[in-house]
């Protein structure tokens, strides 16, 4: 991933990892969506409880999965969230959490619209 445009979902990454297996790739994408929904809720709960430092660990966990499925935008946002996890960056954390929610919604749209 370079400094240019990041894909919502770069399926070439999964193809490179497991081969051209559309059904298996689809299952990994669905599993990622489920995991991301849970992790993002945990991150939001930590933020609301002012546990900003704990956000980095959950962001790192989800970032690993995002990279594996080719969710480049979310991976980038989670990297930034992981790095901004301090009380002094609470406004930045909030912004990144909201941007990650939007990016997750976009991925959901891409996966849901596939036949």
C-alpha positions in Angstrom: 0.0 0.0 0.0 1.6 3.2 -1.1 0.7 6.8 -0.5 -1.9 6.8 -3.3 -5.5 5.8 -3.3 -6.4 2.9 -1.1 -9.0 0.4 -2.2 -12.1 -0.2 -0.2 -11.5 -3.9 -0.8 -8.5 -5.2 -2.8 -9.5 -8.8 -3.6 -6.1 -9.4 -5.2 -4.6 -9.7 -1.7 -6.8 -12.7 -0.9 -6.2 -14.2 -4.3 -2.5 -13.9 -3.6 -2.9 -15.5 -0.2 -5.2 -18.5 -1.0 -5.6 -18.6 -4.7 -8.6 -17.8 -6.9 -11.3 -19.4 -4.6 -14.3 -17.1 -4.8 -16.4 -19.0 -2.3 -13.7 -19.2 0.3 -12.8 -15.5 -0.3 -16.4 -14.5 0.2 -16.5 -16.5 3.5 -13.4 -14.7 4.7 -14.9 -11.4 3.8 -18.1 -12.2 5.7 -16.1 -13.4 8.7 -14.1 -10.1 8.6 -17.3 -8.1 8.6 -18.6 -9.9 11.7 -15.3 -9.5 13.5 -15.0 -5.9 12.5 -18.4 -5.1 13.8 -17.6 -6.6 17.2 -14.1 -5.0 17.4 -15.4 -1.6 16.3 -18.0 -1.7 19.0 -15.3 -2.6 21.6 -13.3 0.4 20.3 -16.3 2.7 20.7 -17.0 1.4 24.2 -13.3 1.9 25.2 -13.5 5.5 23.8 -16.7 6.2 25.7 -15.1 4.9 28.9 -12.1 7.1 28.3 -9.9 4.0 27.9 -8.0 5.5 25.0 -4.8 3.6 25.6 -6.6 0.2 25.3 -7.9 1.2 21.8 -4.5 0.6 20.3 -4.5 -3.1 21.1 -8.0 -3.7 19.6 -7.1 -1.5 16.6 -4.0 -3.6 16.0 -6.0 -6.8 16.2 -8.5 -5.7 13.7 -5.9 -4.1 11.4 -4.2 -7.5 11.0 -7.5 -9.0 9.7 -8.2 -6.0 7.5 -4.9 -6.4 5.8 -5.4 -10.1 5.2 -8.7 -9.5 3.4 -7.5 -6.5 1.5 -9.5 -3.9 3.3 -6.9 -1.2 2.6 -8.8 1.9 3.7 -9.8 0.4 7.1 -6.3 -1.0 7.6 -4.8 2.5 7.1 -7.4 4.0 9.4 -6.7 1.4 12.1 -3.0 2.0 11.8 -3.6 5.7 12.5 -5.9 4.8 15.3 -3.4 2.5 16.8 -0.8 5.2 16.7 -3.1 7.9 18.2 -4.1 6.0 21.3 -3.4 8.6 24.0 -5.6 10.9 26.1 -4.1 13.9 24.4 -5.4 12.6 21.1 -8.9 11.9 22.1 -10.4 14.1 19.4 -8.2 12.4 16.7 -9.3 9.0 18.0 -13.0 10.0 17.7 -12.5 11.2 14.2 -10.7 7.9 13.2 -13.3 5.7 14.8 -16.0 7.5 12.8 -14.0 7.2 9.6 -13.5 3.5 10.3 -17.2 3.1 10.7 -17.8 4.7 7.3 -15.2 2.6 5.7 -16.7 -0.6 7.2 -20.1 0.4 5.8 -18.5 0.8 2.4 -16.9 -2.7 2.6 -20.2 -4.1 3.6 -21.8 -2.5 0.5 -19.1 -4.0 -1.8 -19.4 -7.5 -0.3 -23.3 -7.4 -0.2 -23.5 -6.2 -3.8 -21.5 -9.1 -5.2 -23.4 -11.9 -6.8 
